[in-house]
Amino acid sequence: MIEPSPVVETRRLALRAPRPQDVSRLASLANDPDIARMTLRMPHPYSIDDAETFVLGVAGQDPARAATFLIEHEDHGPVGVIGLFEDSDPAPEVGYWIGRPFWGRGYATEALQGSLVWAAKRWKRRALVAGHFTDNPASGRVLEKAGFLYTGEVRRGFSKARSDEAQTRRMVWLA
Ligand SMILES: CC(C)(COP(=O)(O)OP(=O)(O)OC[C@H]1O[C@@H](n2cnc3c(N)ncnc32)[C@H](O)[C@@H]1OP(=O)(O)O)[C@@H](O)C(=O)NCCC(=O)NCCS
């Protein structure tokens, strides 16, 4: 099924497929150690090549197993990324980042809420999981505001940018 782009619109944001024209903006926002170290997979430094690989990777995703959106603000343009993907858990996992100039304005929460509506209505998923490192309470707050609950499980995760493992607090959301 070919989805229209943007796939999701919220009050201030559109979630849409990233395009080749987004590469330089994505690289400049993502090249931030305080973003990469809060994720499992983002490298640091984050180069133009990394952003190109990301955009190509999203274009090649199996839409039954993954959906990754660029988060575009109506005035500021691209501000971050949110992705849902099947991993080894029983429900798809959600992950996201927002560029530092745009932190603290509610964009992560708004994008997450929009993607939850999409996941339930269009992707027909009844549950999603997420995790945040124990030293990242801001992300825990975003997930709580969007309706995720702590499962009580704390799991070790390997962060590429940290080159180390860190404790991840696991959360779940039910549609
Ligand atoms: C975490 C992140 C996505 C938040 O994005 P954002 O757009 O600033 O988030 P929002 O504005 O929607 O909400 C942030 C919430 O965290 C709270 N917060 C911020 N710093 C905090 C801290 N140190 N401790 C506790 N809460 C904190 C804010 O007060 C806000 O909650 P509130 O509305 O109740 O006041 C962003 O900082 C980011 O991309 N960080 C790096 C990558 C990352 O962590 N990704 C998630 C991996 S699990």
The ligand as a MOL file (V3000), in Angstrom:
LIG
                    3D

  0  0  0     0  0            999 V3000
M  V30 BEGIN CTAB
M  V30 COUNTS 48 50 0 0 0
M  V30 BEGIN ATOM
M  V30 1 C 14.2280 13.0690 24.7950 0
M  V30 2 C 13.8150 13.9880 23.6610 0
M  V30 3 C 13.2340 13.1590 22.5190 0
M  V30 4 C 12.7450 14.9330 24.1810 0
M  V30 5 O 12.2670 15.7260 23.1140 0
M  V30 6 P 11.3940 17.0470 23.4120 0
M  V30 7 O 10.7500 17.4570 22.1540 0
M  V30 8 O 12.2420 18.0240 24.1440 0
M  V30 9 O 10.3070 16.4310 24.4290 0
M  V30 10 P 8.9710 17.1310 24.9680 0
M  V30 11 O 9.1630 18.6170 24.9360 0
M  V30 12 O 7.8020 16.5470 24.2260 0
M  V30 13 O 8.8910 16.5910 26.4790 0
M  V30 14 C 10.0350 16.5670 27.2940 0
M  V30 15 C 9.6200 16.3090 28.7270 0
M  V30 16 O 10.7600 15.8840 29.4660 0
M  V30 17 C 10.9270 16.7270 30.5910 0
M  V30 18 N 12.3420 16.7600 30.8900 0
M  V30 19 C 13.3220 17.3690 30.2210 0
M  V30 20 N 14.5140 17.1480 30.8430 0
M  V30 21 C 14.2410 16.3610 31.9050 0
M  V30 22 C 15.0320 15.7840 32.9310 0
M  V30 23 N 16.3560 15.9700 32.9680 0
M  V30 24 N 14.4100 15.0410 33.8720 0
M  V30 25 C 13.0920 14.8330 33.8690 0
M  V30 26 N 12.2750 15.3510 32.8830 0
M  V30 27 C 12.8640 16.1060 31.9460 0
M  V30 28 C 10.3410 18.0460 30.1430 0
M  V30 29 O 10.0670 18.8660 31.2500 0
M  V30 30 C 9.1030 17.5550 29.4060 0
M  V30 31 O 8.0930 17.1290 30.3020 0
M  V30 32 P 6.8700 18.1050 30.7820 0
M  V30 33 O 6.0940 18.4530 29.5390 0
M  V30 34 O 6.1130 17.2790 31.7510 0
M  V30 35 O 7.4910 19.3390 31.3830 0
M  V30 36 C 15.0070 14.8290 23.1320 0
M  V30 37 O 15.6150 15.4930 24.1990 0
M  V30 38 C 16.0340 13.9850 22.4180 0
M  V30 39 O 15.9550 13.7640 21.2120 0
M  V30 40 N 17.0330 13.4910 23.1890 0
M  V30 41 C 18.1100 12.6630 22.6320 0
M  V30 42 C 17.6110 11.3840 21.9440 0
M  V30 43 C 16.7010 10.5700 22.8270 0
M  V30 44 O 16.7530 10.6160 24.0340 0
M  V30 45 N 15.8230 9.7900 22.1820 0
M  V30 46 C 14.9470 8.8800 22.8950 0
M  V30 47 C 15.6730 7.6140 23.1790 0
M  V30 48 S 14.7380 6.5440 24.2640 0
M  V30 END ATOM
M  V30 BEGIN BOND
M  V30 1 1 1 2
M  V30 2 1 2 3
M  V30 3 1 2 4
M  V30 4 1 2 36
M  V30 5 1 4 5
M  V30 6 1 5 6
M  V30 7 2 6 7
M  V30 8 1 6 8
M  V30 9 1 6 9
M  V30 10 1 9 10
M  V30 11 2 10 11
M  V30 12 1 10 12
M  V30 13 1 10 13
M  V30 14 1 13 14
M  V30 15 1 14 15
M  V30 16 1 15 16
M  V30 17 1 15 30
M  V30 18 1 16 17
M  V30 19 1 17 18
M  V30 20 1 17 28
M  V30 21 1 18 19
M  V30 22 1 18 27
M  V30 23 2 19 20
M  V30 24 1 20 21
M  V30 25 1 21 22
M  V30 26 2 21 27
M  V30 27 1 22 23
M  V30 28 2 22 24
M  V30 29 1 24 25
M  V30 30 2 25 26
M  V30 31 1 26 27
M  V30 32 1 28 29
M  V30 33 1 28 30
M  V30 34 1 30 31
M  V30 35 1 31 32
M  V30 36 2 32 33
M  V30 37 1 32 34
M  V30 38 1 32 35
M  V30 39 1 36 37
M  V30 40 1 36 38
M  V30 41 2 38 39
M  V30 42 1 38 40
M  V30 43 1 40 41
M  V30 44 1 41 42
M  V30 45 1 42 43
M  V30 46 2 43 44
M  V30 47 1 43 45
M  V30 48 1 45 46
M  V30 49 1 46 47
M  V30 50 1 47 48
M  V30 END BOND
M  V30 END CTAB
M  END
